[in-house]
Amino acid sequence: MKLLLDEMYPRVIAERLGGRGHDVISVHDAPGRGAPDPEVLEYARSEGRALVTENIRDYRPLAERLISAGESHAGLVFTTDRRWPRNDAGALINALERLLVERPDQPGAVEIWL
C-alpha cells in the first residue's frame, strides 16, 4: 500500500516510514503544504496513494462525490488526534507500519479507521 500523509502530520512520519521500506510521502513534499483538499485528493488518486488524514469532514464528502460520479480513489485512512496525538509521532508511525504490513495491497475506495 502507498500512502500520502495530509499536512497535519509532521514530515518526519513519512521519512521514518520511508526509511523502513514503505512508500509513504508527505503533502508537505507533494502536492505541497496549503494545497486545497480537492487537489490533495486528486494527487493521491493520480499517484494511487491512500490518503491518511484527520480531516473526515472534508474528505469523506469529496470521496463520496467521486464514487457517485463513477470514479474511484485509492483509499482513505482516518485517524484522530485524540487516539494518535501529533506530539507522539512514534505511536502513529508504529500504527501506520502495522497497517502497511497487515494490508500490503492498495485498499481502493474504502475507509480505514486507525
C-alpha positions, -999 to +999 in steps of 0.1 A: +000+000+000+012+035-008+003+064+015+001+102+013+001+119+047-020+150+050-004+183+061-014+180+098+012+153+102+049+162+105+070+152+075+092+130+098+064+104+099+067+099+061+105+100+063+107+073+091+082+050+073+101+055+041+133+046+059+116+013+069+110+005+033+074+018+029+062+040+001+049+070+021+052+107+012+040+138+029+017+165+015+045+189+026+065+175-003+038+169-029+014+184-039+026+210-013+015+224+021-016+245+018-029+227-013-067+227-013-084+194-002-097+185-037-062+190-051-047+168-024-073+140-030-067+142-068-030+140-063-034+109-041-057+094-068-033+101-096-004+085-076-025+055-064-020+065-028-044+062+001-047+095+019-040+095+057-059+124+073-078+135+104-100+157+081-130+135+079-154+163+075-139+175+042-125+143+026-154+120+032-178+141+010-151+146-016-147+108-018-184+102-019-188+126-048-161+107-067-179+074-061-213+089-071-197+101-104-185+065-111-149+073-103-127+059-075-098+067-052-070+047-036-085+047-001-088+070+029-071+062+063-088+083+090-071+090+123-078+112+153-055+134+173-072+120+204-061+085+196-028+093+179-016+127+193+006+146+169+031+153+197+038+115+198+048+107+162+062+074+172+028+059+181+013+069+147+044+056+129+040+023+146+003+021+139+008+030+102+036+005+099+013-022+113-014-012+087+012-013+059+024-047+069-011-062+075-026-047+044+001-045+018-024-042-011-039-008-020-074-007-004-092+011-032-121+034-025-126+023+012-122+040+045-099+026+071-100+038+107-069+037+128 
